[in-house]
């Protein structure tokens, strides 16, 4: 044999190894099989890229939610420090002076005590047609007084309404406007009950009841996520919805599901801090761990406190957070059927103060 010839390779058992083919695996297949393989690999790469995009989007979303929550917590801490600083200044401004100032201090302490009492809705809110008149004169789209809606101004049972002005203090101010107290008879246990609650309010009654319905949907969500999503779908404007896919089986209502950055951020924020939802009921405090079952009644305190004015089918409303003694905002749109629904909810992520950690008595 010449130098270029090769001997067959024999294994230990005397069996000849099969010769290796110089053809690539894809070359051994027919053109149809090769085309199918290429298509499969293309789809696999597309799926991998989509998964990476989803992971990046979720990471960006989580970071945005964390930033918003931290921003809200810093705001709460700043408000608390200012309140404490104001109390310290009032108590120490007139140190050891004994005389007429002592009487002033006593008066000041009484006003402080009056401001420090807890907000609590009476058994029956007094009805004043003038307050409704002021609200309608300001925004004719607002709700009227009804079984579930009562306009209130300067109530002595709400520490943040004591001394409320009756005239506009300065141009653009809305401090003199009344607040709507929307009564919530109960937290729905099904989407059908939620829709019945909307019918009780009147589907097209006004933006105040629509805002209250959204707060109710948030509280349903922290109890039951899938049912809460369905209620949020009913309460949200079409801008925040999209058709559900064939694989979407939970949290879907009438072929729609929640869509967009704001609903996703709100749900993730409530997953991290469920107290965001119950804190929006009037009189809900951190000292009670935001347990709404301890409230004498469920009410949402709502008004328009934006400097900017709105008209037509869009309006702004603010929801009062009693524990923070401040408000959070939302935007609402009226659909073609005349029903108001929430379309902007980014400020609803602001968390209230955390509940105090109770001593469990374990000192061992």
N, C-alpha and C positions, 0 to 999 in steps of 0.2 A: 504494500500500500504506500502511496505517496504521503508526503508530509501534510498535505491538505486534507487527507481522509480522516474520518473520526470513527472511533470504535463505539459500538452500542454500550450504554451504561447498564451494568448488571448489578442488581441488588444483592444483599447477603443471602437470600434464598434462591439465587440463581434466576430470578425473574427480571426480565428486561423492563427498565423504566420507560413509560410512554414518552414519545417525543413531544417537546413543547411546540405549540403552534406560535408562529410569528404574528398571527392576527390578533388584534385587540378584541375584547369581548363584544364591543358594539359592532365590530365588523362581521362577527359570526352570525348576527341577527339579520333578519330581512329589513328592508327600509321602513316598513310600517312599525315594527317593534322599536327600531331606533328612534323614530319620530315620537312614539309614545313615551319612551324613556326621557327624551329631551323635554317633553311637555311636563312630565312628572317632576323632573329636577327643577324646571322653571317655577312650577307651583310651590314646591318645597321652599325654594329661595324666597318667593314672594311671601309665604306664610311666616318664615323666619324674620324677614324685614318688618312685616306688620307687627309681629310679637315684640320686636325691639322698639318699634314706635310706640306701642301701647305701654310698654314698661317705662319708656322715657316720659310719656305723657302723664302716667300715674305718678311718677317721681316728681315731675314739675308741679302737678296738682297738689300732692301732699306737702311739698315745700311752700306753695302759695297758701294753703290752709293753715299751716303752722305759723307762717308769718302773720296772717290775719288774726289768728288767735292770740299770738304773742302781743300784737299791736293792741288788741282789745284788752288784754290783761294789763298791759302797761298803762292804758288809759284808765282802767279801773283803779290801779294802784296810785296813779297821779291824783285822781279825784279823791281817793281816801286820804292821801297825805295832805291835800289842800284842806279837806274838811277837818282833819285833826289839827292842822296848823292854825286854822281859824278858831277852833275851840280853845287851844292853848293861848292864843293871843287875847281872846276875850277874858280868859280866866286870870291872866297875869299882867294885863295892861295897866291895871290900877292897883298893883301890889298891896302895900300896907296902908294905903290911905283910908282913913275912917271919916266918914262924914256924908255929905250929900251923894258922893259917888257910890257909897255903899248901897243906897236905894236903887241907883241906876243899875248896879251889878245884880241886885235882886230881880229887877225887872228883866234884865238880860237873861238871867238864868231861867225865868219863867218862859220867856220866848224860846229859849233853847229846848226846854222840856217839851214845849208845844210842838217844836219842829221834830223832836226825836221820837214822838209816839208813832206807833205802827199804823200804816194805812189799812183801813178795813171798811169794806162796803157795808152800809146799813142793810137791814132786812128788806127795806123798800126804799129805793132812791126817789127823793122828791122830784116831781115833774114840774118843770117851769117852761111854758111855751116860749118865753122870751129867749131862752138859750138856744132853742131850735131855730128861732127866727134869726138870731145872730149868725148861726152856722150856715143857714140857707142863703142869707144875704151875702156872705163871704164866698160861698161855693154852692151854687144851686144844684150841683150834682150830688151833694151830700145826702145821707139818709135822713128820714124824718123820725120823730119820736114814735116808738111802737112798743109792743110787748117786750121786745128784746133789745131795743136801742133807746138810750136816754142821754140827752145832752146835759152836761153838768158844768157849772162855773163856780169857782171860789168855794168849793165844798169844805166844811170844817172837819170832815172825817178823812180828808186827804191832805197830809202835811205839805205836799208840794203844790197845792192849790190855794192854800191860805194866803190871803192878801193879794190874790190875782187881780190885776188891773181890769177895769171895765172899759177903758178907752185905750187906743193904740199909743204905747209909750213913745215910739219914734217911728219914722218911715221904714217900712219893710218888716217891722216887728209883728209877730203873731201871738205874743204872750197873752193878749187880752181875749183870745178866742176860746170858746168852750171846748170841752172834751166829750167825745162820744164814749159811753160805757156800753159795750155790747155784751149781753148775757149769753153764756154758753150753758145750756141745760145739762149736758153730759158729754163725755168723750165717746164718739161712735165706735161700735165694735164690728162694723161692716161698712163697705163702701155704699151699700144701699141706705144705711142709717145716716151716713155722711150727706148723701144727696137729699134725704128727707130733711136734715137740718138746714140745708141751703133753701129748700122750699119753705120751711118755716120762716126763715129770714126774709124770703122773697128774692128770687134769683137775680132780679134786676133792681133791687132796692137801693143800692148805692155802694160806693167803695169801702165804707166802714165795715159792713157785714162781710164783704169779700175778703178784707184783710183779716177779720176775726176767723173766718173759715180756714184761711191759710195757717193761722196759729194753731187751730184745732188739728189740722192735718199734720203739722210738725209734731204735736204731742201724740198723735196716733203712731207716727213713724218711730219714735223712741220706745214705744211699747211693742210694735209689730212692724217690722221693716217692709214686708211685702204689702200689707194692707195700707201702711203709711204712704208707700209709693203710689198706690191707686188713688188715695185721697188727694195727694199732691197733684196728680195728673188732672183731677177734677178742678182743683183750685188754681192751677197754673194756666197762663195764657198759651195760645198755640205757638208762640215764639219759643217756648221752653219744651216743646213736644216734637216727636217724630214718629213715623210708623214703626211698629215693632216688627222684628224679624221672625222668621218661622221658628228659630231656636229659643226665642224669648218666651218663657212660660210664666215667670213670676214678676210681680210688680208691673203688670200690664193691665190696661183697662180700655175696652172698646178699640182694640188694635193700636193703641198709642202707648208710648213710654216716654219717660223724662229724657230730655236731651239738652246738652249745653253745659258750659263750664259752671254757671252759677248754681243750677240744681245739684250738680255733682259735688261742688264744694260745700254746699249747705248740708247735704246728707253725710259727707265725710266728717264735717265739723261736728254734727250731732252724734256721729258714731264715737268720736273722741271725747266729746263733752256733752252728754245727754241733757245736762241742766239748762242748756240754751233754750230748749222748748218750754218747760214748765215755768221758767223765770219770766216769761212774757205774759203770764196771767197777773192781773192786778193783785197786790198784796202778797205775792210769793217772795219769801225771804230765804237767805242762805242759812239763817239760824234754825229754820224748820226743814233744812235740806231740800227746799223747793218741793215739799210734799203737798201737792194741790188738794189732797183729800182732807187736809186740815183747814182749808179755806171755807168760810161761810157760804161762798158762792163763787162761781167761775165767771170772771169778767175780763174783757180786754179793753184797755184804755187807749183810745185812738184819736188822733187829730192831724191837722196839717200844720206843721211847724217849719216848712221850708220858706226861705227868703224868696226863692223864685216862684213865680206863679205859673199855673198850668191851665189848659183849657182843652176843650174837645174830648177826645177819647183816651186821654192820658192824664193821670194825676199822681201826686205823691201823698203818702200818709206815713205818720210816725207812730210807733208802738211804744208805750211806756214800759220801761223795766224798773219796777219798784225798788229792787235791791240796789241798783246802780243809781237810782234817782236821776235817770237820764233816759233817752229814747233811742230807738233804732229805726231806720227808715226802710221803706219799700216803695216800688213803683207799680202801678196798676194800669191795665188797659181794658177798655170796653170792647167786647167783640161785636160782630154784626147782629147778634141776637139781643144786644143790650145788656149782657151779663159782664160785670166787672171781674177781672181775674188778675192775679199777680204776675208781673213780667220781669221785675227787677228785685233781687233779694240778696245782693252781695253784702249789705250792711247787717243782715240778720245773723251773720257769723259771730258778731261781737259777744263774747262770753260774759255772764254775770260773775260776781265774786264767788269763789269756791266756798262750799259749806265748811264750817269749822270742824276740826278733827276732835271727836269726843274722847275723853279719857275712859279706857276700858277697865281701869282699876287694877291692872296687872303691874305692880311695882316690884315684883320679885327679880 
